Amino acid sequence: MRYFRLTINSRHSTIVPMVGSRMSSMTSKEQQQHANLLQGTLDMLILRTLLYGPAHGRYIGKHIQRTTNDFLQMQHGSLYPALHRLERKGWVSSKWEMAPDRNRELKYYRLTEKGRKQLLVEESKWKQMAEAVARVMWPAAEES
């Protein structure tokens, strides 16, 4: 199994494939392409989660984790920068509201109309990529 180390700082994410305990010798361009893929996937999953209605950050992360049977686990260092990025792009809006079951305010995120349109674009890209990978991985399935 191949493992990846994700490094996130305030400006960008870097995904570095690991071979055993050593990092691979990917070029920075290849690393950036992998980071963009992860970032785009996370954005799409967040937008899709908000399609069901407004949610606070912790709920969004837990929903993605639950829905993927714990395969994807959202860390604060990935989730909240992604939410802020989506907000800057106008794909989500946010508002502090009192949580119904708690005695404190939480920041609830909502999908905007622009975000709904972007979700369709992202889903289309994802389907194209998944179909392309499937043709390479299981060519016999295409021929039958």
N, C-alpha and C positions, 0 to 999 in steps of 0.2 A: 504494500500500500504506500502511496506517495503522500507525504505530509507537506503542509504549507505553513509558513510563519507569516502572520499578518502584523505589520507595523503601522501604526496610525499616529500621526501627529496632527497639529492643528491645520495643516495645509493639504496633506495628501495621504493616501494609503499605499503601501507597498506590499505585494505578495511575493514571497520568495520561496520557490520549491525547495524542499529539503530532501536530501538523499541520505537516509540514516540520520545522523546528527550533523551532517555537513550541508551547507547551502550550495545550490547549483550555481553554475556560472552563466546565468541568464544576463543578457544585455539589459541596460536600463530601459530601452524601448520595449523589449519583451515583458519586463516587469510592469511597465506602465499599461501595456495592453491587458495583462492579467488583472491589474488593479481596476481598470475601467470596466472589465467584465464583471468583477465582483461588485463594484459600486453600482453599475446599472442593474444587476440582479437584485441587490438590496433595495434600491429605489423602487423597482417594480413590485417587490414583495410588500413594501410599505404601502404603496399606492393601492395595491390590491386589497390589503387588509382594511384600509380606510374606505373602500367601496362599501363596506357593510355599515359604516356610520362612524361618527366621531369617536376617538379613543385617545387615551393618554399614552405616553411613551412606554411605560412598563407593560401595559396591556398589549400594545403592538408587538413588542418583543416576545411576550409569552404566547401570543396567538401564533406567531411564526414558528416558534419552538414547538408548540403543541401540534400544529398542523403538519409539521415535517417529522413527527414522532421523535423529537429531540435531536434530529440530524443537524439542524441549523440552530445554533444558540447565539442569541443576540447579546453582545457585550455593549455596555454603555458607551465605550470608546468608538464603537461603530454606529450604533443606532442613533444617538443624539446628534452627532455631526451630520448624518444623513438626513434626519428630520429638519435640521436647520438649513441644509443645502436645498431641500425640496421647498422649504418655505421661501428662501431667497429667489428661487425660480418661479414662484407663484403657483406651484402645483399643489401645495397644501397651505392652509391658514391655521392659526392657533389662537386660543383664547384661554385665559385662566378662569377656571370655574370651580365651584365647590363640588367636591366628590359626593355623590349621594350616600355612600356608605361610610364616609370618613368625615372627620371634623377638620378638614383642611382643603386648600385649593390645589388642584392639579392642572397642568397645561394640557388641554385637549386639542388634538389635531383633527382637521377636517379636510377632505378632498375638495379641491376647487374644480370649477368647470374645465379650466386649463389642465388640471391634473387628470381629470377623467379622459380628456383627449390624449394626453401623454401616455396614460396607461394603455390605451389601445395601440399606440405606436410601439411601446415597449413590449407588449404581449406579441405583436406581430414579429418583431425582431427576434424575440426569444423562440417563437415557434419555428422560424426560418433556420435559426442556428441549431435547434434540437433536431429538426428534420435532416439537416446537412450532416450532423454528427451521426445520426441513426443510419444514414445511407452508407457511411464509412464503416461503422461498427457492425452492422447486420445487413450486408449486401444481399444475402439470400432472401431475406424477407421482402425486398423490393422486387426480386425476380419472380416470386411465386404468385 
